[in-house]
Amino acid sequence: MNLPPMHFRTRKWIKPEDLNPNGTLFGGSLLRWIDEEAAVYVITQLDNPRVVTKFMSEIDFVSSARLGDIIELGITATAFGRTSITLRCEVRNVITRKSILTIDRIVFVNLGPDGLPAAHGRTGTADDAPAGMAGGDG
């Protein structure tokens, strides 16, 4: 499978308040950061602040982070539907590059002013299009 390149845009420093009783990164904190990072990514891709998380596929924790670690969150768009955008996510340790978590599918839905799903008109990322033409369709 030919996956698009991962864009690592956000880094987090693991602090005491981020830890679980086991002394490792609390999964709920990481999922909150991922959902926020994904929402910001989608809002900037669709140029619309009204988006909602619809679905997250299996979340695969393959390692953990500890106090003082610096992690980075990577998000990339993998598909565009009429009202939706599908993302892939990876979280890794900045220093070791060791993967911490992967999520193969996160689906967001674009909403109109009425709060209902609305077509976004995009077929590709804003990064792929000429300036001012996200998705190549203006």
KELO-867732 format. One line per field, with one value per residue (C-alpha): x, y negated, z negated; residue number from 1; residue in three letters. Coordinates in pm, whole numbers, always signed. Last residue first. Example, Ala and Ser with C-alpha at 12.3 -4.5 7.8 and 13.67 -1.06 7.14 Angstrom:
2
x <- +1367  +1230
y <- +106  +450
z <- -714  -780
num <- 2  1
residu <- SER  ALA
# end
This chain:
138
x <- -1096  -1110  -745  -791  -710  -674  -530  -169  -148  -279  -99  -55  -426  -490  -677  -1029  -1204  -1559  -1660  -2009  -2214  -2310  -2565  -2490  -2706  -2396  -2263  -2068  -1760  -1728  -1407  -1286  -980  -839  -509  -441  -84  +80  +419  +655  +1025  +1189  +1442  +1462  +1119  +928  +647  +277  +123  -206  -398  -676  -1010  -1200  -1576  -1862  -1815  -1535  -1164  -905  -562  -501  -190  -133  +183  +205  +545  +670  +920  +1005  +1048  +823  +769  +631  +478  +510  +296  -40  -263  -588  -845  -1037  -1155  -1489  -1708  -1493  -1672  -1608  -1735  -1419  -1417  -1117  -1133  -761  -718  -1019  -903  -555  -695  -939  -661  -442  -733  -827  -462  -412  -725  -608  -270  -429  -660  -365  -194  +181  +378  +438  +208  -38  -97  +118  +25  +19  +386  +496  +554  +676  +449  +537  +304  +353  +471  +353  +333  +399  +111  +75  +142  +0
y <- -2695  -2349  -2241  -2079  -2407  -2675  -2992  -2892  -2598  -2272  -1982  -2146  -2239  -1867  -1690  -1646  -1929  -2047  -2063  -1914  -1976  -1757  -1935  -2200  -2463  -2671  -2372  -2084  -1898  -1544  -1404  -1045  -910  -598  -410  -515  -454  -482  -509  -472  -496  -802  -782  -1157  -1276  -978  -890  -945  -836  -941  -868  -1096  -1066  -1374  -1392  -1573  -1448  -1212  -1291  -1025  -975  -1307  -1311  -1360  -1320  -1389  -1438  -1321  -1470  -1253  -1422  -1184  -865  -767  -438  -164  +6  -156  -64  -257  -71  -307  -652  -781  -1089  -1373  -1699  -1998  -2357  -2571  -2570  -2626  -2258  -2189  -2434  -2295  -1939  -1996  -2174  -1886  -1626  -1808  -1831  -1464  -1362  -1571  -1421  -1071  -1135  -1256  -954  -718  -840  -864  -637  -642  -343  -570  -752  -1042  -1367  -1576  -1488  -1638  -1481  -1749  -1767  -1827  -1923  -1929  -1585  -1545  -1181  -1108  -956  -578  -340  +0
z <- +562  +716  +695  +357  +189  +455  +299  +361  +604  +456  +287  -57  -57  -54  +221  +362  +183  +256  -111  -82  -396  -691  -912  -1174  -1002  -916  -720  -864  -736  -869  -1016  -981  -1161  -1000  -1040  -1398  -1508  -1849  -2016  -1718  -1802  -1642  -1931  -1999  -1881  -2023  -1786  -1727  -1398  -1249  -928  -810  -631  -512  -491  -317  +42  -53  -63  -139  -301  -474  -692  -1062  -1266  -1638  -1798  -2135  -2376  -2674  -3012  -3204  -3008  -2669  -2566  -2306  -2039  -2119  -1823  -1813  -1605  -1380  -1483  -1357  -1323  -1457  -1386  -1162  -1175  -1169  -786  -559  -456  -500  -789  -977  -902  -1048  -1355  -1410  -1373  -1626  -1871  -1830  -1865  -2179  -2341  -2243  -2406  -2727  -2737  -2686  -3004  -2935  -3163  -3540  -3607  -3793  -3458  -3345  -3168  -3490  -3548  -3213  -2871  -2628  -2326  -1962  -1681  -1305  -1195  -836  -730  -363  -165  -190  +102  +0
num <- 138  137  136  135  134  133  132  131  130  129  128  127  126  125  124  123  122  121  120  119  118  117  116  115  114  113  112  111  110  109  108  107  106  105  104  103  102  101  100  99  98  97  96  95  94  93  92  91  90  89  88  87  86  85  84  83  82  81  80  79  78  77  76  75  74  73  72  71  70  69  68  67  66  65  64  63  62  61  60  59  58  57  56  55  54  53  52  51  50  49  48  47  46  45  44  43  42  41  40  39  38  37  36  35  34  33  32  31  30  29  28  27  26  25  24  23  22  21  20  19  18  17  16  15  14  13  12  11  10  9  8  7  6  5  4  3  2  1
residu <- GLY  ASP  GLY  GLY  ALA  MET  GLY  ALA  PRO  ALA  ASP  ASP  ALA  THR  GLY  THR  ARG  GLY  HIS  ALA  ALA  PRO  LEU  GLY  ASP  PRO  GLY  LEU  ASN  VAL  PHE  VAL  ILE  ARG  ASP  ILE  THR  LEU  ILE  SER  LYS  ARG  THR  ILE  VAL  ASN  ARG  VAL  GLU  CYS  ARG  LEU  THR  ILE  SER  THR  ARG  GLY  PHE  ALA  THR  ALA  THR  ILE  GLY  LEU  GLU  ILE  ILE  ASP  GLY  LEU  ARG  ALA  SER  SER  VAL  PHE  ASP  ILE  GLU  SER  MET  PHE  LYS  THR  VAL  VAL  ARG  PRO  ASN  ASP  LEU  GLN  THR  ILE  VAL  TYR  VAL  ALA  ALA  GLU  GLU  ASP  ILE  TRP  ARG  LEU  LEU  SER  GLY  GLY  PHE  LEU  THR  GLY  ASN  PRO  ASN  LEU  ASP  GLU  PRO  LYS  ILE  TRP  LYS  ARG  THR  ARG  PHE  HIS  MET  PRO  PRO  LEU  ASN  MET
# end
